[in-house]
Amino acid sequence: MAVMAVAASLMSGCGKGQAAGGSSDGQSSTAAAKLPQATTYTTLKGMPLDPDPFAGGDGTVVHPPAPVKVSAQVGGPPVAVLPSSQLGSPTWVPVVESKPGWLRVLLPSRPNRATGWIPTGGVKLQLARSTHVVKVDVSTRRLTIIKSGRKAGTWTVAVGAAKTPTPTGRTFMLASLEPDKRTYSPLILPVGAHSETLDTFGGGPGTVAFHGWPTTSVFGKAVTHGCVRVPTDALRHLSKVPLGTPVLITN
């Protein structure tokens, strides 16, 4: 999937995207090929939800250099595959729990807050630690970026309207897209969450994202389809936040 095409489709509406069959680089076996992809386009049934959806965690994030199988429980059969990339960006997801030989990670699929267990053996996973945390307070319509335990900035933003609220809980920075035609934002930053009132938006999966907006009058208001519209300076700071970084949305 071309990055520009994805960005263009997302930019034409808050959370909009074009239906796709996933963006992995292939499966390691015939059995894996039959499993659903853990992407922003899919709904995964029977996955455990985030055990502590408003915790910041320790910032540990993981990237699978090749597609990795995902289980609903430690040692259980694989029920999905987490691809190595999606939306044109490498897949980085937060680790929310660990057990010998296994990591529990947040997934970018529906339902919101879905998690899965990936084995540490087999595919050689890349581990890192993000020093950032992104916080959105829906009630005060404030965005705050924390870096190394210190506040890097805080801004008044626009959030979801009453009928299309911004979903709360812990999610993460999923991708960074630069649209070819900058209709209303030079950058769009999807997260691993979706609208809980819209199954689709403009034909896409209803993915929530941070993005800019050409008029400042919207900031401080609840007017979006679930996305968070941010000022130019906030978008610049968000563009430097590593993928996989936790995003805590509270109300």
C-alpha positions in Angstrom: 0.0 0.0 0.0 1.5 3.3 -1.0 2.0 5.7 1.9 0.7 8.7 -0.1 -2.5 6.8 -1.1 -3.1 5.8 2.5 -2.5 9.4 3.8 -4.8 10.9 1.1 -7.6 8.6 2.1 -7.2 9.2 5.8 -7.0 12.9 5.3 -10.3 13.1 3.4 -12.0 12.5 6.7 -11.3 12.0 10.4 -10.4 8.4 10.8 -11.1 7.6 7.1 -9.2 4.9 5.3 -9.5 2.7 2.3 -10.3 -1.0 2.9 -7.3 -3.2 2.4 -6.2 -6.7 3.0 -3.4 -5.8 5.4 0.1 -4.6 5.0 2.4 -7.4 6.1 5.3 -8.6 4.1 4.0 -12.1 3.8 3.5 -15.1 6.1 5.9 -17.6 7.3 3.6 -20.6 6.7 0.4 -21.7 5.1 -1.3 -21.9 8.5 -0.2 -18.3 9.4 -1.6 -17.1 6.0 -5.1 -18.2 7.1 -5.0 -16.2 10.3 -6.4 -12.7 10.4 -4.0 -9.8 10.3 -3.8 -7.6 13.5 -4.1 -4.3 11.7 -6.3 -1.2 12.0 -8.6 -2.7 9.4 -9.5 -5.8 11.3 -11.7 -6.9 14.2 -10.2 -9.7 16.3 -12.7 -11.8 18.4 -11.9 -13.3 21.7 -8.8 -11.3 22.5 -8.2 -10.2 26.1 -8.7 -6.5 26.8 -6.1 -4.3 28.4 -5.8 -5.2 32.1 -5.0 -1.7 33.2 -6.3 0.7 30.4 -5.3 3.9 32.1 -1.8 3.0 33.1 1.3 4.6 31.5 3.5 1.5 31.7 7.3 1.6 31.6 7.5 2.7 27.9 8.7 -0.7 26.6 7.7 -1.1 22.9 8.4 -4.0 20.5 8.8 -4.3 16.8 8.5 -7.6 14.9 11.0 -7.5 12.0 8.9 -10.3 10.4 5.2 -11.2 10.9 4.7 -12.8 14.3 1.8 -15.0 15.5 -0.5 -13.7 18.3 -2.2 -15.8 20.9 -5.1 -14.9 23.2 -3.3 -16.5 26.1 0.2 -17.6 27.1 1.0 -20.9 25.3 -2.3 -20.8 23.4 -2.8 -21.4 19.7 -2.2 -18.5 17.4 -5.3 -16.6 16.5 -3.9 -13.7 14.5 -0.7 -12.4 12.9 0.9 -9.1 13.8 2.6 -7.8 10.6 6.0 -6.1 10.6 4.5 -2.9 9.0 1.2 -1.2 8.4 0.0 2.1 7.0 3.4 2.4 5.5 5.1 2.5 8.9 7.0 -0.1 10.9 4.8 -1.8 13.5 5.7 -0.8 17.0 3.3 -1.8 19.8 3.5 -1.2 23.6 4.3 -4.1 26.0 1.7 -4.1 28.8 2.7 -7.4 30.5 5.5 -10.0 30.3 5.9 -13.6 31.2 8.7 -16.1 30.5 8.9 -16.5 26.8 5.9 -14.2 26.1 5.0 -10.5 25.8 1.5 -9.1 26.0 1.0 -6.2 23.7 -1.6 -3.7 22.7 -3.0 -4.4 19.2 -4.1 -1.9 16.6 -7.3 -3.8 15.8 -10.9 -3.6 17.0 -12.1 -3.8 19.7 -10.4 -0.9 21.4 -7.9 -2.0 24.1 -7.5 -5.5 22.5 -4.3 -7.2 23.6 -2.5 -10.4 22.5 0.5 -12.5 23.5 3.5 -12.8 21.2 6.3 -15.3 21.8 9.8 -14.1 22.3 11.3 -17.1 20.6 11.3 -17.6 16.8 11.1 -14.2 15.3 13.8 -12.0 16.8 11.9 -9.1 18.2 13.3 -5.7 18.5 12.7 -4.1 22.0 13.1 -0.4 22.8 11.9 2.0 25.4 10.0 5.2 24.6 10.7 8.2 26.9 7.4 9.8 25.9 3.8 9.6 27.0 1.0 11.4 25.2 -2.0 12.4 27.3 -5.4 13.7 26.1 -8.0 14.9 28.6 -11.3 14.8 26.7 -13.2 16.8 29.4 -10.8 19.7 29.4 -9.8 19.2 25.7 -6.1 19.4 26.6 -3.2 17.5 25.0 0.0 17.0 27.0 3.2 15.5 25.9 5.6 14.1 28.6 9.2 13.4 27.8 11.6 11.8 30.2 9.1 12.6 33.0 8.8 16.2 32.2 6.1 18.2 30.4 7.3 19.0 26.9 4.1 21.0 26.1 0.4 21.3 26.6 -2.2 22.6 24.1 -6.0 23.1 23.8 -7.3 20.7 21.1 -10.6 19.7 19.5 -12.1 16.3 20.4 -15.0 14.1 19.4 -18.5 15.4 19.5 -21.1 13.9 21.9 -22.4 11.5 19.3 -18.9 10.5 18.0 -16.7 10.8 21.1 -13.0 10.3 21.2 -12.5 6.8 22.7 -10.9 6.7 26.1 -8.2 4.3 27.5 -4.7 3.4 26.6 -3.7 3.3 23.0 -0.5 4.1 21.1 1.1 6.0 18.2 0.5 3.7 15.3 1.9 5.4 12.2 3.0 8.7 10.6 1.6 9.7 7.3 2.4 12.7 5.1 -0.4 13.3 2.6 0.4 14.3 -1.0 -2.4 16.8 -1.0 -2.4 18.6 2.3 -6.1 19.3 2.5 -6.2 20.4 6.1 -3.1 19.0 7.8 0.5 18.4 6.6 0.7 15.2 8.7 -1.7 12.6 10.0 -0.8 10.4 13.0 -3.1 7.4 13.4 -3.3 5.7 16.8 -4.3 2.2 17.7 -7.9 3.0 18.5 -11.2 3.4 16.6 -14.5 5.2 16.9 -16.8 3.3 19.2 -20.0 4.8 17.6 -19.0 4.6 13.9 -18.2 1.2 12.3 -16.8 3.1 9.4 -16.2 6.6 8.2 -16.0 7.5 4.6 -15.6 3.8 3.7 -12.6 3.2 6.1 -12.2 1.5 9.4 -12.9 4.6 11.6 -9.3 4.9 12.9 -8.7 7.7 15.3 -5.8 10.0 14.6 -4.1 13.3 15.6 -4.0 15.8 12.8 -3.9 19.6 12.3 -6.7 21.9 11.3 -6.7 25.1 9.2 -8.8 27.2 11.6 -8.1 27.8 15.3 -11.8 28.3 16.2 -12.3 24.5 16.7 -9.8 24.2 19.5 -11.4 23.7 22.9 -14.5 22.3 21.3 -16.0 18.8 21.0 -16.7 18.8 17.2 -14.9 15.9 15.5 -15.8 12.3 14.5 -13.4 11.0 17.2 -10.1 12.3 16.0 -8.0 14.9 17.9 -7.4 18.1 16.0 -4.3 19.9 17.2 -2.5 23.2 16.7 0.5 23.4 14.4 3.0 23.5 17.3 1.4 20.4 18.9 1.5 18.5 15.6 5.2 19.3 15.3 5.9 17.9 18.8 3.8 14.8 18.1 5.7 14.1 14.9 8.8 13.5 17.1 7.1 11.0 19.4 8.3 7.5 18.6 5.9 4.9 17.2 4.5 2.6 19.8 4.5 5.3 22.5 1.5 5.0 24.8 -1.3 7.5 24.3 -3.6 7.9 27.4 -7.0 9.3 26.7 -9.0 10.1 29.8 -12.3 11.8 30.5 
